[in-house]
Amino acid sequence: MELQNQLKVLAEKVIKLKEKIDTEESTKHAFVLPFINVLGYDTFNPTEVVPEFTADLGLKKGEKVDYAIFQNGVPIIIIECKNWKEKLNAHNSQLFRYFHTTKTRFALLTNGIEYQFFTDLESTNKMDEKPFLEFDITQLKENVVNEIAKFHKTNFNVDEIVDNASSLKYTKEIKKLIGEELQAPSYDFVRLFASRIYTGRLTEKVMGEFTDLVSKAFTQTISEKVNDRLNSALHKEAEKQQEEDKEPEKLSKVKTTEEEMDAYRIVVAILRRKLSVDRIVHRDTQSYFGILLDDNNRKPLCRLHLNGGNKYLGTFDQHKEETRHPIETVDDIYQFEDLLLKAVDYYED
């Protein structure tokens, strides 16, 4: 969770600052070095993160890569950086030339927004042409964060990452092919189904008809699967709500403290710039003090965790995932004004 929060903060920084960044050097300092820090490596320790790492190539001496991350005196990741405005192109990358001259198994090509991790799955000590992991830091998904975590200093294990890299790489390629086939079914893909269903001769006309049928069938299948998932989720949510409604006596045991009400008033003072007061409703539970939009538990604005040893303010992103922020007193809530106001936008836009 801590890594995910740090990556979110970095992503927000990238979005906010990128238009003010003009050079590759600025990209390195503003975006790439903070990413290396997030992975737990000390960018101020020259034995851990080496800038302008020399990777001598045959007769060419003094060839350099932008950064090398070391562990136990051995380079574990070499990094090449581009200006954030540049598209990443591994074929033009110096990493191909430098990879086999070092002992590393991993190379990273990045422009501070897009990240591409490479290894040598196809030929030992020769960097693969395609990355096994790639992502846009401003559009991270939870499963990708889990993969990034494996490169963290505290988790780094070469063998485990390499073993997993093969699955990641080929699963990604398969998903890409499936996406392409769904968008525009190829002749071979259509023939796979037509030959199992149609008993006559597969003429050009028949194949044309089956192309439309295959495309339509896949679209309908995916739509039905999505609807089934949504209906299942809504059904579970309804059951949960019914259970909550059946337990008024349990809720009555909850005692709202004056500190929670003080915090609620602060949140109201912040949010009334965008909402009328009657739409900002509190609901106290045994686990937390919730503040909702329109008294709808599907529209959480924030949560207050004030009854334990440590106090936290919980804010929500567009996916309704909670991030807890430590606070000393309820007055610290004012420091998170922007996040609270942003939560309103998720429901009102």
C-alpha positions in Angstrom: 0.0 0.0 0.0 2.9 2.4 0.8 4.5 1.8 -2.6 1.1 2.4 -4.3 0.7 5.7 -2.5 4.2 6.8 -3.4 3.6 6.0 -7.0 0.3 7.9 -7.0 2.1 10.9 -5.6 4.8 10.7 -8.3 2.1 10.3 -11.0 0.4 13.4 -9.8 3.7 15.3 -9.9 4.4 14.1 -13.4 1.0 15.3 -14.6 1.4 18.6 -12.9 5.0 19.4 -14.0 5.5 17.7 -17.4 4.6 20.8 -19.5 7.3 22.7 -17.7 10.0 20.2 -18.4 11.8 20.8 -21.7 15.0 18.7 -21.6 16.1 15.1 -21.0 18.2 16.2 -18.1 15.2 17.8 -16.4 13.2 14.7 -17.1 15.8 12.6 -15.3 15.8 14.8 -12.2 12.1 15.5 -12.0 10.7 12.1 -12.9 13.2 9.3 -13.2 15.3 9.8 -10.0 12.2 10.1 -7.9 11.0 6.8 -9.4 14.3 5.2 -8.4 13.8 6.6 -4.9 10.4 5.1 -4.7 12.0 1.7 -5.4 14.0 2.2 -2.3 17.4 3.0 -3.8 19.4 5.9 -2.5 20.1 8.2 -5.5 22.6 10.1 -3.3 24.7 7.0 -2.7 27.2 6.6 -5.6 27.7 2.9 -4.6 24.0 2.2 -5.1 22.9 4.5 -7.9 25.6 5.3 -10.4 24.9 8.1 -12.9 26.7 8.0 -16.3 27.7 4.4 -15.7 30.5 3.4 -18.0 29.8 0.3 -20.1 32.8 -0.2 -22.3 31.8 -1.8 -25.6 34.6 -3.7 -27.4 37.1 -1.2 -28.7 34.8 1.7 -27.8 35.8 2.9 -24.4 33.9 5.3 -22.1 30.4 4.4 -23.4 27.9 5.4 -20.8 24.3 4.6 -19.8 22.3 7.2 -17.8 22.1 5.2 -14.6 23.0 1.8 -13.1 21.5 0.5 -9.9 23.9 -1.6 -7.9 23.4 -4.3 -5.3 26.3 -5.9 -3.5 28.7 -4.2 -5.9 27.1 -5.6 -9.0 24.8 -3.7 -11.5 21.3 -5.1 -11.3 19.5 -2.6 -13.5 20.8 -0.3 -16.2 18.7 2.6 -17.2 18.4 4.8 -20.3 16.4 8.0 -20.1 14.7 10.0 -22.8 12.9 13.4 -22.7 9.3 12.8 -21.6 8.1 14.1 -25.0 10.0 11.4 -26.9 8.5 8.1 -27.9 10.3 5.1 -26.6 12.0 3.0 -29.3 14.0 0.1 -28.0 15.5 -0.6 -31.4 17.3 2.8 -31.3 18.3 2.3 -27.7 21.9 2.1 -26.5 20.7 -0.5 -24.0 20.9 -3.2 -26.7 24.6 -2.5 -27.1 25.4 -2.2 -23.4 23.3 -5.0 -22.0 25.7 -7.8 -22.8 28.7 -5.9 -21.5 27.4 -5.8 -17.9 26.4 -8.5 -15.5 22.8 -7.2 -15.2 19.8 -9.2 -16.2 17.5 -6.1 -16.4 17.4 -2.9 -18.5 14.9 -0.1 -18.2 14.1 2.4 -21.0 12.0 5.3 -19.8 10.9 8.9 -20.6 9.7 9.4 -17.0 6.1 8.6 -17.9 6.4 5.4 -19.9 8.5 2.6 -18.5 9.8 -0.5 -20.3 11.6 -3.3 -18.5 13.7 -5.8 -20.5 15.6 -9.0 -19.8 17.2 -11.8 -21.8 14.5 -14.5 -22.1 15.1 -15.4 -25.7 18.9 -15.4 -25.8 21.2 -15.4 -22.8 23.0 -12.1 -22.2 21.2 -10.5 -25.2 18.5 -8.1 -24.5 15.0 -9.1 -25.8 13.6 -6.8 -28.4 10.3 -6.5 -26.6 9.8 -5.6 -22.9 8.3 -8.0 -20.4 6.8 -5.2 -18.4 5.7 -1.8 -19.6 3.4 0.8 -18.1 2.4 4.5 -18.0 3.0 5.8 -14.5 0.0 8.1 -14.7 -2.3 5.1 -15.5 -1.2 2.4 -13.1 -3.3 -0.6 -12.3 -3.0 -2.6 -9.1 -1.6 -5.7 -10.8 1.2 -3.5 -12.4 2.0 -2.0 -9.0 2.5 -5.6 -7.7 5.0 -6.2 -10.5 6.9 -2.9 -9.8 7.1 -3.9 -6.2 9.3 -6.9 -7.2 12.0 -4.4 -8.2 12.0 -2.7 -4.8 15.2 -2.9 -3.0 13.7 -4.9 -0.2 12.1 -7.4 -2.5 14.6 -7.7 -5.4 15.3 -11.3 -6.4 16.8 -11.9 -9.8 15.6 -15.5 -10.2 12.0 -14.7 -9.1 11.7 -11.8 -11.5 13.2 -13.6 -14.5 10.9 -16.6 -13.8 7.9 -14.3 -13.7 9.1 -12.2 -16.7 8.4 -15.0 -19.2 4.7 -15.3 -18.1 4.3 -11.5 -18.1 5.8 -11.0 -21.5 3.9 -13.8 -23.3 0.6 -13.1 -21.6 0.9 -9.5 -22.7 1.5 -10.6 -26.3 -1.4 -13.0 -26.2 -3.8 -10.3 -24.8 -2.6 -8.0 -27.6 -3.3 -10.6 -30.2 -6.8 -11.3 -28.7 -7.5 -7.6 -28.8 -6.5 -7.3 -32.4 -8.6 -10.3 -33.4 -11.6 -8.9 -31.6 -11.3 -5.6 -33.4 -10.6 -7.1 -36.8 -10.8 -10.9 -37.0 -8.1 -12.4 -39.2 -8.8 -14.9 -41.9 -7.1 -17.7 -39.9 -9.1 -16.8 -36.8 -12.4 -16.8 -38.6 -11.6 -20.1 -40.3 -10.9 -21.7 -36.9 -14.5 -21.3 -36.0 -16.1 -21.6 -39.4 -14.4 -24.9 -40.1 -15.9 -26.4 -37.0 -19.4 -25.1 -37.6 -20.0 -24.9 -41.4 -20.2 -28.2 -43.2 -20.1 -26.7 -46.7 -17.2 -25.3 -48.7 -15.6 -22.2 -47.2 -15.9 -19.8 -50.1 -15.0 -16.2 -50.0 -18.6 -15.2 -49.5 -19.1 -17.7 -46.6 -15.9 -16.4 -45.0 -17.1 -12.9 -45.3 -20.3 -13.8 -43.5 -18.5 -15.7 -40.8 -16.1 -12.7 -40.2 -19.1 -10.6 -39.2 -20.6 -13.5 -37.2 -17.4 -14.2 -35.3 -16.9 -10.5 -34.5 -20.6 -10.2 -33.3 -20.4 -13.4 -31.2 -17.3 -12.3 -29.4 -18.7 -8.8 -28.7 -21.9 -10.3 -27.3 -20.0 -12.9 -25.2 -17.8 -10.2 -23.6 -20.8 -8.0 -23.0 -22.7 -10.8 -21.3 -19.7 -11.6 -19.1 -19.4 -8.0 -18.1 -23.1 -7.8 -17.3 -23.0 -11.0 -15.3 -20.1 -9.6 -13.2 -21.9 -6.3 -12.7 -25.1 -7.9 -11.7 -23.3 -10.2 -9.3 -21.5 -7.2 -7.7 -24.7 -5.2 -7.4 -26.5 -8.2 -5.9 -23.7 -8.6 -3.3 -23.9 -4.8 -2.5 -27.6 -5.0 -2.1 -27.3 -8.0 0.3 -24.7 -6.1 2.3 -27.0 -3.0 2.5 -29.9 -5.2 3.6 -27.7 -6.7 6.4 -26.7 -3.3 7.5 -30.3 -2.2 7.6 -31.2 -5.3 9.7 -28.7 -4.4 12.4 -29.9 -1.0 13.9 -29.2 -2.3 17.4 -25.5 -2.9 16.5 -25.2 0.6 15.0 -26.8 2.0 18.1 -23.8 0.8 20.1 -21.6 3.2 18.2 -20.8 6.4 20.1 -19.9 9.4 18.1 -17.2 11.5 19.9 -17.0 15.3 20.0 -13.6 15.0 18.2 -15.4 13.2 15.3 -18.0 15.9 15.1 -15.3 18.6 15.1 -13.6 16.8 12.2 -16.9 16.5 10.4 -17.5 20.3 10.8 -14.0 20.9 9.3 -14.8 18.7 6.3 -18.1 20.5 5.8 -16.3 23.8 5.9 -14.0 22.6 3.1 -16.6 20.9 0.9 -19.3 23.6 1.1 -17.5 25.4 -1.6 -18.8 22.8 -4.0 -21.7 21.3 -2.1 -24.7 22.4 -0.1 -24.4 21.4 3.6 -27.4 19.1 3.5 -25.7 16.9 1.0 -22.7 16.2 3.2 -23.8 13.5 5.6 -21.9 11.6 8.3 -22.4 8.0 9.2 -20.6 6.6 12.2 -19.7 2.9 12.4 -17.7 0.8 14.7 -14.7 0.9 12.4 -14.7 4.5 11.2 -16.6 7.7 11.0 -17.7 8.1 7.3 -18.7 11.2 5.4 -20.9 10.5 2.4 -22.3 12.5 -0.5 -26.2 12.5 -0.4 -26.1 9.8 2.4 -25.1 7.3 -0.3 -22.6 4.7 0.9 -21.5 4.3 -2.8 -20.3 7.9 -2.7 -17.8 8.2 0.1 -16.1 11.6 0.4 -13.7 10.6 3.2 -13.4 8.5 6.4 -12.1 9.5 9.8 -10.2 6.9 11.9 -9.8 8.7 15.2 -10.5 6.1 17.9 -7.3 4.1 17.7 -3.8 4.8 18.9 -3.0 6.6 15.6 -5.4 9.0 13.8 -5.9 9.0 10.1 -7.9 10.8 7.4 -9.0 8.5 4.6 -9.4 10.0 1.2 -10.8 8.3 -2.0 -9.6 8.3 -5.6 -11.8 7.8 -8.7 -11.8 4.0 -8.1 -13.1 4.5 -4.6 -9.8 3.2 -3.2 -9.0 4.6 0.2 -5.6 6.2 1.1 -5.0 6.8 4.8 -3.1 10.0 5.8 -1.7 10.2 9.4 -2.9 13.3 11.3 -2.0 14.6 14.7 -5.2 16.6 15.3 -8.4 17.2 13.4 -6.9 20.6 12.3 -4.5 18.7 10.1 -7.5 17.9 7.9 -7.1 21.3 6.3 -3.8 20.1 4.7 -5.8 17.7 2.6 -8.2 20.2 1.2 -7.4 19.5 -2.5 -7.9 15.8 -2.1 -11.3 16.3 -0.4 -12.5 18.7 -3.1 -11.3 16.3 -5.8 -13.4 13.5 -4.3 -16.5 15.6 -5.0 -15.5 15.9 -8.7 -15.5 12.2 -9.1 -19.3 12.1 -8.5 -20.3 15.5 -9.8 -18.5 15.7 -13.1 
